[in-house]
Amino acid sequence: MSEGLYVVTGATGWLGRRVVRALRQADRRARILAAPGEEAADLEALGAELVRGDIRDPATAKTLLAGADGATVLHLAGIIHPSSVKDFMAVNFGGVRHVVEQAAGARRVVVMSSNSPIGASRNPHEVFDEDSPYHPYMGYGRSKYAMEQWLRARIAAGVAPEITIIRAPWFYGPEQPARQTRFFTMIKDGKFPLMGRGENRRSLGYVDSLAEGILLAAEARIAAGRIYWLADARPYPMHEIVATVREVLRDDFGFKVKSDTVHAPAIISDVARLADRTLQGAGLYNQQIHVLSEMNLTIACSIARAQRELGYQPLTELREGMRRSVAWVLEHGGKI
């Protein structure tokens, strides 16, 4: 038996690293999966046991879960911006099947989903909860929808192990990838476009808040078979997000920040959405077009269930979280 062991896929990702650090800080055993070539020396130095392999290969899951009866599995591996559309299903759906099928003896599997199976809204006042209907957004959303449907069928059938599904929106915080730093740079240079007046709202999730919520979901008895949204306490209008980052860069870090905001017609996102759908239908993926396609939509969620059932409370608000994000970039030699 491996009671007390946490098995983490996606451990070298943005959120995964924060989860592993939280586990080790709490002196919990961690076995992590990293793809060949991914940097994991820092996590090994923390005492995590490293397994290398490709989540698309069933043999990888078998090796990762060997001798892990009684363990808690945190399945965070996924792909958001692939080189090919076919990777969405191979990684986001196929990967979770491989892990869950090999984890029959585990205590619980917590699976990271997304806002994308539920989709997005043209109504800036709409807020999604766990009972909102599915409207998968593009290939990524369809892969996560297929994943959730498969997991929910296993939950309904009572097939071991216990399963908990977590939905999280746009991340921000320390250890961010280059695409998030480009977001800061565009705001600094006055080049980040707001669609219309920027009143569409986005829920964001500070990574350490999400990490804490995942661990709460892993432990809470009530969480077995449940779905939870995890995010900051409230959704933010896009104009507030941009204004907050601009203020942090200027006032906290002394950057010379252009005060101009590019206001673009919302129809530009509509056109990008049509182009994105057409490209993905042909098996192609363009990250810039995909991101632009969402820029006039609202993706807002309620975290009331997680607060009520898990005791989840976000660790920080937007401004302080963005300040920590910028500080991490600069402390690690990044340029904004």
C-alpha positions as CSV (number, residue, x, y, z in Angstrom):
1,M,0.0,0.0,0.0
2,S,1.1,3.6,-0.8
3,E,-1.1,5.6,1.6
4,G,0.2,9.1,1.8
5,L,1.8,9.0,-1.6
6,Y,0.7,11.6,-4.2
7,V,1.2,10.8,-7.8
8,V,1.2,14.0,-10.0
9,T,1.0,14.1,-13.8
10,G,1.7,17.5,-15.5
11,A,4.1,18.2,-12.6
12,T,6.5,20.2,-14.8
13,G,3.7,22.6,-15.9
14,W,2.8,26.0,-14.6
15,L,0.3,24.7,-12.0
16,G,1.9,21.3,-11.5
17,R,5.1,22.8,-10.1
18,R,3.2,24.8,-7.6
19,V,1.2,21.7,-6.5
20,V,4.4,19.7,-6.1
21,R,6.0,22.5,-4.1
22,A,3.0,22.6,-1.8
23,L,3.1,18.9,-1.3
24,R,6.7,18.8,-0.4
25,Q,6.3,21.9,1.8
26,A,3.7,19.9,3.7
27,D,6.2,16.9,3.8
28,R,4.0,14.7,1.6
29,R,5.6,12.1,-0.7
30,A,5.3,12.9,-4.3
31,R,5.9,10.8,-7.4
32,I,5.8,12.9,-10.6
33,L,5.6,12.3,-14.3
34,A,7.7,14.3,-16.7
35,A,8.0,13.9,-20.5
36,P,11.4,13.1,-21.9
37,G,13.5,16.3,-22.0
38,E,11.3,18.3,-19.6
39,E,13.3,20.0,-16.8
40,A,12.5,18.4,-13.5
41,A,15.7,18.7,-11.6
42,D,14.3,21.4,-9.2
43,L,11.4,19.1,-8.3
44,E,13.7,16.1,-7.8
45,A,15.8,18.3,-5.5
46,L,12.7,18.8,-3.4
47,G,12.5,15.0,-2.9
48,A,10.0,14.1,-5.6
49,E,10.4,10.7,-7.2
50,L,10.7,11.1,-11.0
51,V,9.1,8.9,-13.7
52,R,9.6,9.9,-17.3
53,G,7.3,9.0,-20.1
54,D,4.6,10.2,-22.5
55,I,1.0,10.3,-21.1
56,R,-0.3,9.2,-24.5
57,D,1.4,5.8,-24.0
58,P,-0.5,3.4,-21.8
59,A,2.8,1.9,-20.7
60,T,3.7,5.2,-19.1
61,A,0.6,5.2,-16.9
62,K,1.3,1.6,-15.9
63,T,4.8,2.4,-14.8
64,L,3.7,5.6,-13.0
65,L,1.0,3.8,-11.0
66,A,3.0,0.7,-10.2
67,G,2.7,-0.1,-6.5
68,A,0.5,3.0,-5.9
69,D,-2.5,1.3,-4.3
70,G,-3.9,3.7,-1.7
71,A,-2.2,6.7,-3.3
72,T,-3.9,10.0,-4.3
73,V,-3.5,10.8,-8.0
74,L,-3.5,14.4,-9.2
75,H,-4.0,14.3,-13.0
76,L,-2.9,17.8,-14.1
77,A,-1.4,16.8,-17.5
78,G,-3.0,18.4,-20.5
79,I,-2.4,20.3,-23.7
80,I,-3.9,23.8,-24.4
81,H,-2.0,25.0,-27.4
82,P,-1.0,22.0,-29.6
83,S,1.0,21.7,-32.8
84,S,-1.9,19.6,-34.2
85,V,-5.6,19.5,-33.3
86,K,-5.4,15.7,-33.0
87,D,-3.2,16.2,-29.9
88,F,-6.2,17.5,-28.0
89,M,-7.9,14.2,-27.8
90,A,-4.7,12.1,-27.6
91,V,-3.5,14.0,-24.5
92,N,-6.6,15.4,-22.8
93,F,-8.9,12.4,-23.3
94,G,-6.5,9.6,-24.0
95,G,-4.2,10.6,-21.2
96,V,-6.8,10.6,-18.5
97,R,-8.1,7.2,-19.6
98,H,-4.7,5.7,-19.3
99,V,-4.2,7.1,-15.8
100,V,-7.6,6.3,-14.4
101,E,-7.6,2.8,-15.8
102,Q,-4.3,2.1,-14.2
103,A,-5.3,3.8,-10.9
104,A,-8.0,1.3,-9.8
105,G,-6.2,0.8,-6.5
106,A,-5.7,4.5,-5.8
107,R,-7.6,6.2,-3.0
108,R,-8.8,9.0,-5.3
109,V,-8.0,10.6,-8.6
110,V,-8.4,14.4,-8.9
111,V,-8.6,15.4,-12.6
112,M,-8.0,18.9,-13.9
113,S,-10.6,20.0,-16.4
114,S,-11.2,23.5,-17.7
115,N,-13.8,26.2,-18.4
116,S,-13.8,25.2,-22.1
117,P,-16.3,22.2,-21.9
118,I,-18.8,24.7,-20.6
119,G,-17.8,27.3,-23.2
120,A,-18.2,31.0,-23.2
121,S,-21.0,33.6,-23.1
122,R,-21.9,36.7,-25.0
123,N,-23.6,38.0,-21.9
124,P,-21.1,39.8,-19.6
125,H,-23.4,39.1,-16.6
126,E,-23.6,35.3,-17.0
127,V,-21.8,33.2,-14.4
128,F,-21.3,29.4,-14.8
129,D,-21.6,26.9,-12.0
130,E,-21.3,23.2,-11.7
131,D,-24.8,22.7,-13.2
132,S,-24.3,24.9,-16.2
133,P,-24.9,23.0,-19.5
134,Y,-22.1,21.9,-21.7
135,H,-21.2,24.0,-24.8
136,P,-17.6,22.9,-25.6
137,Y,-15.5,25.6,-27.1
138,M,-13.4,24.4,-30.1
139,G,-11.1,21.4,-30.1
140,Y,-9.8,21.9,-26.6
141,G,-13.3,22.2,-25.2
142,R,-14.4,19.1,-27.0
143,S,-11.5,17.0,-25.7
144,K,-12.2,18.1,-22.1
145,Y,-15.9,17.5,-22.6
146,A,-15.2,14.0,-23.8
147,M,-13.0,13.5,-20.8
148,E,-15.6,14.8,-18.3
149,Q,-18.3,12.6,-19.9
150,W,-16.2,9.5,-19.6
151,L,-15.3,10.3,-16.0
152,R,-18.9,11.0,-15.1
153,A,-20.0,7.7,-16.5
154,R,-17.4,5.9,-14.3
155,I,-18.6,7.9,-11.3
156,A,-22.2,7.0,-12.0
157,A,-21.3,3.3,-12.4
158,G,-19.3,3.3,-9.1
159,V,-16.1,2.1,-10.8
160,A,-13.0,2.5,-8.6
161,P,-11.2,4.7,-7.9
162,E,-13.0,7.8,-6.5
163,I,-12.9,10.7,-8.9
164,T,-13.1,14.4,-8.4
165,I,-13.2,16.9,-11.3
166,I,-11.7,20.4,-11.0
167,R,-12.5,23.2,-13.5
168,A,-10.2,26.1,-13.6
169,P,-10.0,29.2,-15.9
170,W,-7.1,31.4,-17.0
171,F,-4.2,31.0,-14.6
172,Y,-1.8,33.7,-13.4
173,G,1.0,33.7,-10.9
174,P,4.6,32.6,-10.3
175,E,6.4,30.2,-12.7
176,Q,4.3,31.5,-15.6
177,P,5.1,30.5,-19.2
178,A,6.3,32.9,-21.8
179,R,2.8,33.5,-23.2
180,Q,1.8,35.2,-19.9
181,T,4.9,37.4,-20.0
182,R,4.0,38.5,-23.5
183,F,0.6,39.6,-22.1
184,F,2.4,41.9,-19.7
185,T,4.7,43.2,-22.4
186,M,1.8,44.0,-24.7
187,I,0.0,46.0,-21.9
188,K,3.3,47.9,-21.1
189,D,3.7,48.8,-24.7
190,G,0.0,49.8,-25.1
191,K,-0.6,47.1,-27.7
192,F,-3.0,44.8,-25.9
193,P,-6.4,45.1,-27.5
194,L,-9.7,45.4,-25.6
195,M,-12.7,44.3,-27.6
196,G,-15.3,47.1,-27.5
197,R,-15.2,48.6,-24.0
198,G,-13.7,45.6,-22.4
199,E,-16.7,44.9,-20.3
200,N,-16.7,41.1,-20.9
201,R,-15.6,39.4,-17.7
202,R,-13.1,36.7,-17.1
203,S,-12.6,34.5,-14.1
204,L,-8.9,34.1,-13.3
205,G,-7.2,31.7,-10.9
206,Y,-4.0,32.5,-9.0
207,V,-1.9,29.4,-9.2
208,D,-1.2,28.9,-5.5
209,S,-5.0,29.3,-4.8
210,L,-5.7,26.6,-7.4
211,A,-3.0,24.4,-5.9
212,E,-4.5,24.7,-2.5
213,G,-8.0,24.0,-3.8
214,I,-6.8,20.9,-5.6
215,L,-5.3,19.5,-2.4
216,L,-8.5,20.3,-0.5
217,A,-10.4,18.4,-3.1
218,A,-8.0,15.5,-2.8
219,E,-8.6,15.2,0.9
220,A,-12.3,16.1,1.5
221,R,-14.5,13.1,1.9
222,I,-17.5,15.0,0.3
223,A,-15.5,15.6,-2.9
224,A,-15.7,12.1,-4.1
225,G,-17.7,12.1,-7.4
226,R,-18.1,15.9,-7.4
227,I,-17.1,18.7,-9.7
228,Y,-15.8,22.0,-8.5
229,W,-14.9,25.4,-10.1
230,L,-11.7,26.9,-8.6
231,A,-10.8,30.6,-9.3
232,D,-10.4,34.0,-7.7
233,A,-13.3,35.2,-5.6
234,R,-14.9,37.2,-8.4
235,P,-14.7,37.5,-12.2
236,Y,-13.0,40.6,-13.5
237,P,-14.0,42.8,-16.5
238,M,-11.2,42.7,-19.1
239,H,-10.7,46.5,-18.8
240,E,-10.0,46.0,-15.0
241,I,-7.4,43.2,-15.7
242,V,-5.5,45.4,-18.2
243,A,-5.7,48.5,-15.9
244,T,-4.5,46.5,-12.9
245,V,-1.4,45.1,-14.8
246,R,-0.6,48.5,-16.1
247,E,-0.8,50.0,-12.6
248,V,1.4,47.2,-11.1
249,L,4.1,47.6,-13.8
250,R,4.2,51.4,-13.4
251,D,3.7,51.9,-9.7
252,D,5.3,48.8,-8.2
253,F,8.2,48.2,-10.6
254,G,8.8,51.6,-12.2
255,F,8.2,50.6,-15.8
256,K,7.5,53.2,-18.4
257,V,4.0,52.2,-19.3
258,K,1.9,53.6,-22.1
259,S,-1.4,54.7,-20.8
260,D,-3.2,54.3,-24.2
261,T,-5.5,51.4,-24.6
262,V,-6.3,49.9,-28.0
263,H,-10.1,49.5,-28.3
264,A,-10.9,47.3,-31.2
265,P,-14.3,46.4,-32.7
266,A,-15.7,43.3,-31.0
267,I,-16.4,41.9,-34.5
268,I,-12.6,41.2,-34.8
269,S,-13.0,38.4,-32.3
270,D,-16.0,37.1,-34.1
271,V,-14.0,36.9,-37.3
272,A,-11.1,35.2,-35.5
273,R,-13.6,32.7,-34.1
274,L,-14.8,31.8,-37.5
275,A,-11.1,31.5,-38.7
276,D,-10.3,29.4,-35.7
277,R,-13.2,27.0,-36.3
278,T,-12.3,26.7,-39.9
279,L,-8.6,26.0,-39.2
280,Q,-9.3,23.5,-36.5
281,G,-11.8,21.8,-38.8
282,A,-8.9,21.3,-41.2
283,G,-6.8,19.9,-38.3
284,L,-4.7,23.0,-38.0
285,Y,-4.2,25.2,-34.9
286,N,-3.0,28.8,-34.5
287,Q,-2.5,30.0,-31.0
288,Q,-2.8,33.8,-31.7
289,I,-6.1,33.3,-33.7
290,H,-7.5,31.1,-31.0
291,V,-6.7,33.5,-28.1
292,L,-8.1,36.4,-30.2
293,S,-11.3,34.5,-30.8
294,E,-12.2,34.5,-27.1
295,M,-11.3,38.2,-26.4
296,N,-14.9,39.5,-26.6
297,L,-16.5,36.6,-24.7
298,T,-17.3,36.2,-21.0
299,I,-15.9,33.2,-19.1
300,A,-17.0,33.7,-15.5
301,C,-17.6,31.1,-12.8
302,S,-18.9,30.8,-9.3
303,I,-16.7,29.1,-6.7
304,A,-19.5,28.9,-4.1
305,R,-19.6,25.1,-4.1
306,A,-15.8,24.8,-3.5
307,Q,-16.1,27.4,-0.7
308,R,-19.0,25.7,0.9
309,E,-17.9,22.0,0.6
310,L,-14.1,22.3,0.6
311,G,-13.5,25.4,2.6
312,Y,-11.7,26.8,-0.4
313,Q,-10.7,30.5,-0.1
314,P,-8.6,32.3,-2.7
315,L,-5.3,33.4,-1.3
316,T,-5.1,36.8,-2.9
317,E,-6.9,39.3,-5.1
318,L,-6.0,40.4,-8.6
319,R,-3.6,43.2,-7.9
320,E,-1.4,41.4,-5.4
321,G,-1.4,38.2,-7.5
322,M,-0.3,40.2,-10.6
323,R,2.4,41.9,-8.5
324,R,3.7,38.5,-7.5
325,S,3.6,37.3,-11.1
326,V,5.7,40.3,-12.3
327,A,8.1,39.9,-9.4
328,W,8.7,36.3,-10.3
329,V,9.5,37.1,-13.9
330,L,12.0,39.7,-13.0
331,E,13.6,37.6,-10.2
332,H,14.2,34.8,-12.7
333,G,15.8,37.0,-15.4
334,G,12.7,37.6,-17.5
335,K,12.1,40.7,-19.5
336,I,8.8,42.5,-19.8
